[in-house]
Structure formats: C-alpha cells, structure tokens
C-alpha cells in the first residue's frame, strides 16, 4: 500500500476575496481536516481581511495556518495611473514565513491600497524588494507576470522576470507555480514552466487556485461571479471559470495531476515547513512612541494630562484633580498609557486636516480624554460619569474612543502614516495647542 501523498494548498481564496471567492473559512478547515491535510494557506485578492478569522478557524481544527496574499503587481510603477496602460496588473502570491514577513505583508498591502490603488490595489518590483524579508513568492496563475510573458513566447523577458523575482525574494524563496484545472492554456504554460525552471535555476511548486470548498459548489460560485460582474448567467462573453476544478482537492487528486513530478508536491511541504509564525491574538499591540528623554509613556501621559488640566480649567478644582488621578491610576495600571497618547495624536492630526471627528461610547465621560484634547466635552460640567468598567475589562482595547466618517478615515490614515510619529515636549506656554511639525507630530506652543 503506497503512502499518502503529502501536500499543502498554497493558493486559496476565501469569501474574503470579495465577490470572487466563496470558501467559508469554517467549512474550508473542516474539509482540509477531513482530507488529511495539516496545513493550508490563505491568499485572498489584494487584502488580508480574513487573516484573523483564518487563524482562529485553523487553530480550532489543529491546522497550521499560512498567511499570504495574491497581490497585484503594476505593469509599470505602482504610482503610475494612466488609462488602459495601468488597468490590468499581474498576479503574484506572497506568503509570510515569520513575524517580519507578516509585517512586510501588511506594509505591502497597506501601501498598495493607499498609494497603488488604480482599479486594483497594486504594488511593484521596487516596493516588493524593499519589503521582501520573511516572504516566499509564487509566480501566480495565468495572470502572473511570467505567465503573460510566456503566453506570447517572450522567453527573454520571462527569463529576466524569473531572475528579477528570484533576486527580490532570495535564493530558494521564489517558486514557479504550476496549476492544472483542465484548461488548455494552463497545460501549455506548464510545459513552458518545466523548460524555464532549469534554465533559471528556480524550483517548481504545484497549487490549485481554489475559490470554493467542494466541487458541487461550482454553480453557486458561478452565480457569485455574475453578481460581482453585474451579469446574468446568460450574458454573452461574461466572466466565468473554464472548468469545475477550482475547489479544495485532496492530496491524492493533486498527486494524480503530475505523477512523474513528485517534487511539485514535496515543495508545497517544504514551503509549509519554512513557515515559523504564529499570529498571537488577544494581546494589545501598539506602535512604539518616542517620548522625551527621561520619560516613559506612563510619566509622559501623566505630564500631558496634568498640563491639559491646567489649560482646560485654569486653576483646577480638587474634584478635577482627584478625578484625573483616579483615571490615570486605572489607565497606567492596565497598561493603556501608550494607547491614549496615540489616539490623542491622530485625533489632533485629523482635526488639523479638517476631518470631522467625534467621540462615542465611554470616551466623553473621561477627564483624561478631555485634557488630552481627544474630546471637547467637559465631563465635570455636564456631570458625565466615567464608565471605568470599560477600562478595567479584559478587552485588549480599553475604550472605543474615536469615530469619523469613513471617506475621511482613509484620507486621514493615508496622510498620517506618511510621517514618522513621535511625541515631543512643548515650549512652555499657557496657550500650547496641538500642532503638526514636518515629518513628526508634536505638542508645540502657538
């Protein structure tokens, strides 16, 4: 009796590939487990929306999750946005193998949306090279850049691209991707890839571009594509998949596609074993904040809140001082000082950019948020109670403080994150206010 083939799916679209993928993550993990596989990747189109739910579902079923993305690579540069020349980006799979890789993946996806968005969120070779540490690359489907070069028999360009991607990801970290969904154009491409691989010294790997979990979901997925493209099933020339093979196949089914090339399957396991990253959930992660020399986030929060108390009230009453000390005690004890400083920083920036902001939940009842400039509402004047249970809860985020219009949110995030954020001390002045300085955010006097 032959041993069961060892295989990991590395090209997987879930329902978070909006209006294109239909794989429910719970069902995906259940089927992965049933088919005897112990690891699987998630590579949704251009986004990491499903990563947390993917990791949670994988852990529930004892499956190793591999976080990735099918990113879009601009035909020119990611900031080139001109007519048809930049409308059809290439596809590329990137998989995170470490914490550094995951952070780089987040950076690539974020910048693709903020700087490279033109029909699709796009990156480019230069940006990939800057953030390739901890990533493994796969050449993608028929819409991959190398595949498109081979489609027109441009072997010189294909070799150059293979070399380029090999340099970007590093030795042994970029794979030429072989697929077979029963499509003639894929079989032609595969023969070309088998020839190209030894010429450029790159390994091959087998994937199945799955968009739904079970074979019997093909028709439902076809309807989903119609919704996504504003078409009917009878619409001539509409987008459709050319076969019913875009589902979660078993290792035996994958092995049967290329029985004379066992290395295609072995390389899926090689990649899975290279992944050494566990996305820890339920812990608070905050950016590092620079504070003045001799200070930490706790002491700096206390100083800024105390300064704000004088600015707000002139000569503060005993009641105001007691309320401030009580809240600061809770905030510092729970480890939320950095959180309050960060929120105060980007709320200030949003207001300076003319972006409407407001507070919700328990935030208006806090004197700390008032003295930091997060809310303009005086909780003592309006006799607003502090909901300290929200701070003392086990939630990783103490107060859901900030609300702003969603169209403004992207504008704010796009401008805000382009600067290196630091908290700097102000010049002494009773009229000190929030102000933005070049390449930083600081508290400074008028």
PyMOL commands that set and color helices and strands:
alter all, ss='L'
color gray80, all
select helices_A, chain A and resi 25-34+51-60+83-86+99-114+125-130+145-151+155-169+184-200+215-228+251-257+263-274+297-313+318-333+337-352+363-365+367-371+388-392+406-416
alter helices_A, ss='H'
color red, helices_A
select strands_A, chain A and resi 39-45+64-73+90-96+122-123+135-138+174-178+203-206+357-359+402-404+433-437+440-444
alter strands_A, ss='S'
color yellow, strands_A
deselect
rebuild
show_as cartoon
